[in-house]
Amino acid sequence: MTAPLSQAEIASALSRWLPPGSVLTDPEDVRPFETDGLSAYRQLPYVVALPRTEAEVQAVLRYCHEAHIPVVARGSGTGLSGGALPHKDGVLLSLSRFMRILEIDPLARVARVQPGVRNLAISEAVAPYGLYYAPDPSSQIACSIGGNVAENSGGVHCLKYGLTVHNLVKVRAVTMAGEVVELGCDALDAAGYDFMALITGSEGLLAVVTEVTVKLLPKPQTAKAILAAFDDVTRAGNAVANIIAAGIIPAGLEMMDGPATRAAEAFVHADYPLSAEAVLICESDGTPEEVADEMARMQAILQSSGAIEIRYSQDEAQRLKFWAGRKAAFPAVGRLSPDYYCIDGTIPRRSLGSVLKRIYEMGREYGLEVANVFHAGDGNLHPLILFDAAKPGEFERTEAFAGQILELCVEVGGTITGEHGVGVEKINQMCVQFTPDELSMFHAVKAAFDPEGLLNPGKAVPTLHRCAEMGRMHVHHNALSHPELPRF
């Protein structure tokens, strides 16, 4: 087995195809790329490449393929599962310079953009045409569309308008061997297998996205929001299930528990009721008549479900204020503790209340506080575990708690992730979620695109050997522990 190429050798080779200043190796230059939004795990990149064109991406991948060098593609670095964590002997391929909106077609209601374009920038660019891009992750001011494709991102309005995969027309990408592929088509459906859906959410394991064509929607004529307060999280969870059971699909249906609500109110002053144990934000959009009817139906359901207070957005400013608190929940909770760990799992809506109660019980068992934020409409929960990394053993205890929450999600019929992805964070939980036969199929798909396993190695799909070792070691309840990765 040959020794890995040196930094100097890789940098020299890449510099033949990339402009000056586009290959970084100095520690201070590569340090900004050492982690993504899950800052608990860090790894300095070996070499960072900053291409500007698709041809340069092809050149980098072809060289790395021939030299058998691992490659990790990275967008804005806002991911929360360690999916963009660099490889210690590989190239970190940053798409941050791909920031152009290439085409807007208001008649076809599509926009063709490069992967480094920010999510929110799309809606800002098409606003003069009365259009917008529906998926809206909380990090939309910073996250890039290429990363959204890699993780199949959602957002607070995904209940009605779908995830990233439901809002794409075409994806252009480059394989590890340097081949350009275009997936999807301008028609309503493409012949053959749905490879565009396959690459969406594949976490950078199959190809590097270089261009995305997204669907645009007309802005609703009006939108209104209800803020409903509950004195019990179970009743709030049941209210969510009751709304969906009534055949109502709100534009947004979000839930925060008491600790998250109080943190958000202190941070952005969104006029949230501080005594509530849970708060629901329900939004309706469409024509004035549709909105009025849906709001009245949701009010009746919320009242019959036990809401102790209901507030309506009286104008657009108040509606945005309701949402500002929810979208700022993560940074708001960050003021409560030196550190917090955000995980995501998805559960059946009927289990919201019971799962929340069990999370609180586990928090007491581990001696850790937790605040909870939900995309309640689709059962996507975001427990925020508060801890202090400076205290010996506390991060390890937090990891164990997080692992147990994810396994609880599987136990009640849910999944280990809803939108953050698996990355390195949840890779061991894949052994709990899927059977060996299913994991073997995932590896077969990976091999069809990247036979040598050079794209984002060690992420998302565990080896069967790793799962077997977990079974022998009985470490399911400490399954987020990654001793091989530098932390903090």
C-alpha positions as CSV (number, residue, x, y, z in Angstrom):
1,M,0.0,0.0,0.0
2,T,1.5,3.3,-1.1
3,A,1.9,6.2,1.4
4,P,-0.5,9.2,1.2
5,L,0.8,12.0,-1.0
6,S,2.2,15.0,0.8
7,Q,0.3,18.3,1.1
8,A,3.0,19.9,-1.2
9,E,2.5,17.2,-3.9
10,I,-1.3,17.5,-3.9
11,A,-1.2,21.3,-3.8
12,S,1.3,21.4,-6.6
13,A,-0.8,19.1,-8.8
14,L,-4.0,21.0,-8.1
15,S,-2.4,24.4,-8.8
16,R,-2.0,23.3,-12.4
17,W,-5.7,23.5,-12.9
18,L,-6.8,26.1,-10.4
19,P,-6.1,29.9,-10.3
20,P,-3.6,31.4,-7.9
21,G,-4.9,31.5,-4.3
22,S,-7.3,28.6,-4.9
23,V,-5.3,25.9,-3.2
24,L,-4.8,26.2,0.6
25,T,-2.5,24.3,2.9
26,D,-1.3,26.6,5.6
27,P,-3.0,25.8,9.0
28,E,-4.4,29.3,9.4
29,D,-5.9,29.3,5.9
30,V,-7.5,25.9,6.2
31,R,-8.8,26.3,9.8
32,P,-12.1,28.0,8.9
33,F,-13.0,24.7,7.1
34,E,-12.2,22.3,10.1
35,T,-15.8,21.9,11.2
36,D,-19.4,22.5,10.0
37,G,-22.3,23.6,12.2
38,L,-21.7,20.6,14.5
39,S,-18.6,22.1,16.0
40,A,-18.2,19.3,18.5
41,Y,-16.1,17.5,15.9
42,R,-13.1,19.1,14.2
43,Q,-10.5,18.0,11.7
44,L,-8.1,20.3,9.9
45,P,-8.2,19.8,6.2
46,Y,-5.1,18.4,4.5
47,V,-5.7,20.5,1.4
48,V,-8.5,22.9,0.5
49,A,-9.4,23.5,-3.2
50,L,-11.5,26.5,-4.2
51,P,-12.6,26.0,-7.8
52,R,-14.7,28.6,-9.7
53,T,-15.9,26.6,-12.7
54,E,-17.4,23.2,-13.4
55,A,-14.3,22.4,-15.5
56,E,-12.1,23.1,-12.5
57,V,-14.2,20.8,-10.3
58,Q,-13.8,18.1,-13.0
59,A,-10.1,18.6,-13.0
60,V,-9.8,18.3,-9.2
61,L,-12.0,15.2,-9.1
62,R,-10.2,13.5,-12.0
63,Y,-6.8,14.1,-10.4
64,C,-8.0,12.9,-7.0
65,H,-9.6,9.8,-8.6
66,E,-6.4,8.9,-10.4
67,A,-4.3,9.5,-7.3
68,H,-6.8,7.8,-5.0
69,I,-7.2,10.9,-2.8
70,P,-10.4,11.2,-0.7
71,V,-12.6,14.3,-1.5
72,V,-15.1,16.0,0.8
73,A,-17.4,18.6,-0.9
74,R,-18.5,21.5,1.2
75,G,-21.0,24.3,0.8
76,S,-21.6,27.0,3.4
77,G,-20.7,24.7,6.3
78,T,-24.0,25.2,8.1
79,G,-24.8,21.5,8.3
80,L,-25.4,20.0,11.7
81,S,-24.3,16.4,11.4
82,G,-20.6,16.6,10.6
83,G,-21.3,15.8,7.0
84,A,-18.7,18.3,5.7
85,L,-16.0,17.3,8.2
86,P,-12.7,17.2,6.2
87,H,-10.7,14.0,5.7
88,K,-7.3,14.1,7.3
89,D,-5.5,12.9,4.2
90,G,-7.9,14.3,1.6
91,V,-9.0,17.4,-0.4
92,L,-11.7,19.6,1.0
93,L,-13.5,20.8,-2.2
94,S,-15.3,24.1,-1.4
95,L,-18.1,25.3,-3.6
96,S,-18.3,28.6,-1.9
97,R,-17.2,30.5,-5.1
98,F,-20.1,29.1,-7.1
99,M,-22.4,32.0,-6.2
100,R,-24.2,33.0,-9.4
101,I,-27.9,32.9,-10.2
102,L,-27.6,31.8,-13.8
103,E,-31.1,32.2,-15.0
104,I,-34.6,33.2,-13.8
105,D,-37.6,32.1,-15.9
106,P,-40.7,33.7,-14.4
107,L,-43.0,32.1,-17.0
108,A,-41.8,28.6,-16.3
109,R,-41.3,29.5,-12.7
110,V,-37.8,28.1,-12.3
111,A,-34.4,29.5,-11.4
112,R,-31.1,27.9,-12.4
113,V,-28.4,28.6,-9.8
114,Q,-24.9,27.5,-8.8
115,P,-24.6,25.5,-5.6
116,G,-23.0,28.2,-3.5
117,V,-26.0,30.5,-3.8
118,R,-27.7,31.1,-0.4
119,N,-31.1,29.7,0.0
120,L,-32.7,33.1,0.9
121,A,-30.9,34.8,-2.0
122,I,-33.1,32.9,-4.4
123,S,-36.3,34.2,-3.0
124,E,-34.8,37.7,-2.8
125,A,-33.8,37.6,-6.5
126,V,-37.2,36.4,-7.8
127,A,-39.3,38.6,-5.5
128,P,-39.8,41.3,-8.2
129,Y,-41.7,38.6,-10.2
130,G,-44.0,37.8,-7.3
131,L,-42.3,34.4,-6.8
132,Y,-40.3,32.7,-4.1
133,Y,-38.5,29.4,-3.3
134,A,-40.4,27.5,-0.7
135,P,-37.9,25.4,1.4
136,D,-36.8,27.6,4.2
137,P,-34.3,26.1,6.7
138,S,-33.8,28.2,9.8
139,S,-30.3,28.8,8.5
140,Q,-31.6,30.0,5.1
141,I,-29.8,33.4,5.4
142,A,-26.5,31.5,5.2
143,C,-27.0,27.9,4.0
144,S,-26.3,27.2,0.3
145,I,-28.6,25.4,-2.2
146,G,-25.9,22.8,-2.9
147,G,-25.9,21.8,0.7
148,N,-29.7,21.8,0.8
149,V,-29.6,19.3,-2.0
150,A,-27.0,17.2,-0.2
151,E,-29.1,17.0,2.9
152,N,-32.6,17.3,1.4
153,S,-33.3,20.3,3.7
154,G,-36.8,21.3,4.8
155,G,-37.8,24.2,7.0
156,V,-40.8,25.5,8.8
157,H,-42.9,25.5,5.7
158,C,-42.0,22.0,4.4
159,L,-45.3,20.5,5.7
160,K,-47.3,22.1,2.9
161,Y,-44.7,22.8,0.3
162,G,-42.3,19.8,0.7
163,L,-38.6,19.3,1.2
164,T,-35.8,20.2,-1.2
165,V,-36.5,17.1,-3.4
166,H,-40.0,18.2,-4.0
167,N,-38.9,21.6,-5.3
168,L,-36.2,20.6,-7.8
169,V,-36.4,20.4,-11.6
170,K,-32.8,19.4,-12.5
171,V,-29.5,18.8,-10.8
172,R,-26.2,18.9,-12.6
173,A,-23.3,17.1,-10.9
174,V,-19.8,15.7,-11.4
175,T,-18.9,12.2,-10.4
176,M,-15.7,11.2,-8.7
177,A,-14.3,10.1,-12.1
178,G,-14.9,13.6,-13.4
179,E,-18.0,12.8,-15.5
180,V,-20.7,15.5,-15.8
181,V,-24.2,14.1,-15.3
182,E,-27.5,16.0,-15.5
183,L,-30.4,14.5,-13.5
184,G,-34.1,15.4,-13.9
185,C,-35.5,17.3,-16.9
186,D,-37.6,20.3,-17.8
187,A,-40.7,18.2,-18.4
188,L,-43.0,17.1,-15.6
189,D,-41.3,13.7,-15.4
190,A,-38.1,12.1,-16.6
191,A,-37.9,8.6,-18.1
192,G,-36.0,5.9,-16.3
193,Y,-35.0,5.8,-12.6
194,D,-35.4,8.9,-10.5
195,F,-31.7,9.6,-10.0
196,M,-32.4,13.2,-9.1
197,A,-34.3,12.0,-6.0
198,L,-31.4,9.6,-5.3
199,I,-28.7,12.2,-5.3
200,T,-30.9,14.6,-3.2
201,G,-30.1,13.8,0.4
202,S,-27.1,11.6,-0.5
203,E,-24.8,13.7,1.7
204,G,-22.1,14.2,-0.9
205,L,-21.4,10.4,-1.2
206,L,-22.4,10.1,-4.9
207,A,-21.4,13.2,-6.8
208,V,-20.5,16.9,-6.4
209,V,-23.4,19.2,-7.3
210,T,-22.4,22.1,-9.7
211,E,-25.8,23.5,-10.8
212,V,-29.4,23.3,-9.5
213,T,-32.7,24.2,-11.2
214,V,-35.3,24.9,-8.6
215,K,-39.1,25.4,-8.8
216,L,-40.5,28.8,-7.9
217,L,-44.0,29.4,-6.4
218,P,-46.2,32.5,-6.6
219,K,-46.3,34.4,-3.3
220,P,-49.5,33.7,-1.5
221,Q,-52.1,36.5,-1.6
222,T,-52.1,36.5,2.2
223,A,-50.7,34.7,5.2
224,K,-51.8,34.6,8.8
225,A,-50.5,32.9,11.9
226,I,-52.0,31.6,15.1
227,L,-49.9,31.3,18.3
228,A,-51.5,28.8,20.7
229,A,-50.2,28.3,24.3
230,F,-50.7,25.0,26.2
231,D,-50.0,24.2,29.9
232,D,-49.1,20.6,29.0
233,V,-46.8,19.3,26.2
234,T,-49.0,16.2,25.6
235,R,-52.0,18.3,24.9
236,A,-50.0,20.4,22.5
237,G,-48.8,17.3,20.7
238,N,-52.3,16.0,20.5
239,A,-53.4,19.3,19.0
240,V,-50.9,18.8,16.2
241,A,-52.3,15.4,15.4
242,N,-55.9,16.7,15.6
243,I,-55.2,19.4,13.1
244,I,-53.7,17.0,10.5
245,A,-56.4,14.4,11.2
246,A,-59.0,17.1,10.3
247,G,-57.5,17.2,6.8
248,I,-55.8,20.6,7.3
249,I,-52.3,21.0,6.0
250,P,-51.1,24.3,7.3
251,A,-48.3,26.2,5.6
252,G,-46.4,25.8,8.8
253,L,-47.0,24.0,12.1
254,E,-44.2,24.4,14.7
255,M,-43.9,23.6,18.4
256,M,-41.6,24.8,21.1
257,D,-41.6,23.6,24.7
258,G,-41.4,26.0,27.7
259,P,-37.6,26.3,28.0
260,A,-37.3,27.0,24.2
261,T,-40.2,29.5,24.3
262,R,-38.8,31.4,27.2
263,A,-35.3,31.5,25.6
264,A,-36.7,32.7,22.3
265,E,-38.8,35.4,24.0
266,A,-35.8,36.8,25.9
267,F,-33.7,36.8,22.7
268,V,-36.1,38.4,20.1
269,H,-39.1,39.6,22.1
270,A,-41.6,37.9,19.9
271,D,-44.5,38.4,22.4
272,Y,-44.6,34.7,23.4
273,P,-46.5,33.7,26.6
274,L,-43.8,32.9,29.2
275,S,-46.0,30.7,31.4
276,A,-46.8,28.2,28.6
277,E,-45.3,24.7,28.8
278,A,-45.6,24.5,25.0
279,V,-46.4,26.9,22.2
280,L,-47.7,26.0,18.7
281,I,-47.3,28.4,15.7
282,C,-49.8,27.5,13.0
283,E,-49.8,29.4,9.7
284,S,-52.3,29.5,6.8
285,D,-51.6,31.0,3.4
286,G,-53.5,31.4,0.2
287,T,-56.5,33.5,-0.8
288,P,-58.1,35.6,1.9
289,E,-61.2,33.3,1.8
290,E,-59.1,30.2,2.1
291,V,-57.0,31.6,5.0
292,A,-60.1,32.8,6.9
293,D,-61.7,29.4,6.7
294,E,-58.6,27.5,7.7
295,M,-57.8,29.8,10.6
296,A,-61.4,29.4,11.9
297,R,-61.1,25.6,11.7
298,M,-57.7,25.5,13.4
299,Q,-58.9,27.8,16.2
300,A,-61.8,25.4,16.9
301,I,-59.4,22.4,17.0
302,L,-56.8,24.2,19.2
303,Q,-59.5,25.3,21.7
304,S,-61.0,21.8,21.9
305,S,-57.5,20.3,22.3
306,G,-56.9,22.4,25.4
307,A,-55.2,25.6,24.4
308,I,-55.1,28.0,27.3
309,E,-54.5,31.1,25.1
310,I,-54.7,31.8,21.4
311,R,-53.2,34.9,19.6
312,Y,-53.6,35.9,16.0
313,S,-51.2,37.9,13.8
314,Q,-52.9,41.2,13.3
315,D,-50.6,42.2,10.5
316,E,-47.6,41.0,8.5
317,A,-45.2,42.5,11.1
318,Q,-46.7,40.4,13.9
319,R,-46.7,37.3,11.7
320,L,-43.0,37.7,11.0
321,K,-42.4,38.3,14.7
322,F,-44.0,35.0,15.6
323,W,-41.7,33.3,13.2
324,A,-38.7,35.3,14.2
325,G,-38.8,33.7,17.7
326,R,-39.0,30.2,16.2
327,K,-36.2,30.7,13.7
328,A,-34.0,32.2,16.4
329,A,-34.7,29.4,18.9
330,F,-31.3,27.8,18.3
331,P,-29.1,30.9,19.0
332,A,-31.5,31.8,21.8
333,V,-31.0,28.6,23.6
334,G,-27.2,29.1,23.2
335,R,-27.5,31.9,25.7
336,L,-28.6,29.5,28.4
337,S,-25.5,27.3,28.6
338,P,-21.8,27.4,27.6
339,D,-22.6,24.7,25.0
340,Y,-25.6,22.9,23.5
341,Y,-25.9,19.9,21.3
342,C,-28.8,19.9,18.7
343,I,-29.9,16.6,17.2
344,D,-32.8,15.8,15.0
345,G,-35.0,12.7,14.7
346,T,-38.5,12.2,13.3
347,I,-41.4,10.4,15.0
348,P,-45.1,9.8,14.2
349,R,-47.1,12.8,15.2
350,R,-49.2,10.7,17.6
351,S,-46.0,10.1,19.7
352,L,-45.1,13.8,20.1
353,G,-46.3,14.1,23.7
354,S,-45.1,10.8,25.0
355,V,-41.6,11.2,23.4
356,L,-41.2,14.7,24.9
357,K,-42.1,13.3,28.3
358,R,-39.6,10.5,27.9
359,I,-36.9,13.0,26.8
360,Y,-37.4,15.0,30.0
361,E,-37.1,11.8,32.0
362,M,-33.9,10.9,30.3
363,G,-32.6,14.4,30.9
364,R,-33.1,14.0,34.6
365,E,-31.4,10.6,34.5
366,Y,-28.4,12.1,32.7
367,G,-28.4,15.3,34.8
368,L,-28.7,17.5,31.7
369,E,-31.3,20.1,30.8
370,V,-33.0,20.0,27.4
371,A,-35.1,22.4,25.3
372,N,-37.2,21.1,22.5
373,V,-38.1,22.6,19.1
374,F,-40.3,20.7,16.6
375,H,-41.3,20.8,13.0
376,A,-44.4,19.5,14.6
377,G,-46.5,19.0,11.5
378,D,-44.1,16.3,10.2
379,G,-42.9,15.0,13.6
380,N,-39.3,16.3,13.2
381,L,-37.9,17.0,16.6
382,H,-34.9,19.0,17.6
383,P,-33.9,18.4,21.2
384,L,-31.2,21.0,22.3
385,I,-29.2,19.4,25.1
386,L,-27.5,21.9,27.3
387,F,-24.0,21.1,28.6
388,D,-20.6,22.5,29.5
389,A,-17.7,21.0,27.5
390,A,-15.2,22.4,30.0
391,K,-16.6,19.9,32.6
392,P,-14.8,16.5,32.3
393,G,-17.1,13.8,31.0
394,E,-20.1,16.1,30.3
395,F,-19.8,16.0,26.5
396,E,-19.6,12.2,26.6
397,R,-22.7,12.1,28.8
398,T,-24.4,14.4,26.3
399,E,-23.5,12.1,23.4
400,A,-25.0,9.1,25.3
401,F,-28.2,11.1,26.0
402,A,-28.4,12.1,22.3
403,G,-27.9,8.5,21.2
404,Q,-30.7,7.3,23.4
405,I,-33.1,9.9,22.1
406,L,-32.4,8.8,18.5
407,E,-33.0,5.1,19.4
408,L,-36.2,6.2,21.1
409,C,-37.3,7.7,17.7
410,V,-36.7,4.4,16.0
411,E,-38.5,2.5,18.8
412,V,-41.7,4.5,18.3
413,G,-41.7,4.0,14.5
414,G,-39.6,7.0,13.5
415,T,-36.2,7.7,12.0
416,I,-32.8,8.9,13.2
417,T,-32.9,12.1,11.1
418,G,-35.4,14.4,9.5
419,E,-33.3,17.0,7.8
420,H,-29.8,17.3,9.3
421,G,-28.5,14.1,7.8
422,V,-26.4,11.3,9.2
423,G,-22.9,12.6,8.6
424,V,-20.6,11.3,11.3
425,E,-23.0,12.2,14.1
426,K,-25.5,9.5,13.6
427,I,-23.6,6.9,11.6
428,N,-23.7,4.3,14.5
429,Q,-27.5,4.8,14.8
430,M,-27.7,3.6,11.2
431,C,-27.0,0.2,12.6
432,V,-30.1,0.5,14.8
433,Q,-32.3,1.9,12.0
434,F,-31.4,-0.6,9.2
435,T,-30.7,-4.3,8.8
436,P,-27.4,-5.6,7.4
437,D,-29.2,-6.4,4.1
438,E,-30.4,-2.8,3.8
439,L,-27.0,-1.4,4.6
440,S,-25.5,-3.7,2.0
441,M,-27.9,-2.2,-0.6
442,F,-26.8,1.3,0.4
443,H,-23.2,0.3,-0.2
444,A,-24.1,-1.1,-3.6
445,V,-25.7,2.2,-4.6
446,K,-22.5,4.0,-3.4
447,A,-20.3,1.7,-5.4
448,A,-22.3,2.3,-8.6
449,F,-21.4,6.0,-8.4
450,D,-18.0,5.8,-6.6
451,P,-16.5,2.3,-6.7
452,E,-13.4,3.3,-4.8
453,G,-15.3,5.1,-2.1
454,L,-13.4,8.3,-2.4
455,L,-16.3,10.8,-2.0
456,N,-16.9,11.7,1.6
457,P,-15.6,8.5,3.0
458,G,-16.6,7.4,6.5
459,K,-19.9,9.3,6.4
460,A,-23.6,8.5,6.5
461,V,-23.5,4.7,5.9
462,P,-21.6,2.5,8.3
463,T,-19.7,-0.7,7.3
464,L,-21.2,-4.0,8.3
465,H,-18.0,-4.6,10.3
466,R,-18.7,-1.5,12.3
467,C,-22.2,-2.6,13.1
468,A,-21.1,-6.0,14.1
469,E,-18.6,-4.5,16.5
470,M,-21.3,-2.3,18.0
471,G,-23.4,-5.4,18.5
472,R,-20.5,-7.2,20.3
473,M,-19.7,-4.1,22.4
474,H,-23.3,-3.3,23.4
475,V,-22.7,0.4,22.9
476,H,-26.1,1.4,21.5
477,H,-26.7,3.9,24.3
478,N,-23.4,5.5,23.7
479,A,-23.6,5.3,20.0
480,L,-22.6,8.9,19.2
481,S,-19.1,8.4,20.6
482,H,-16.4,8.9,18.0
483,P,-13.0,8.7,19.8
484,E,-11.1,8.9,16.5
485,L,-12.3,12.4,15.9
486,P,-10.8,15.5,17.6
487,R,-13.5,17.3,19.6
488,F,-13.7,20.9,20.8
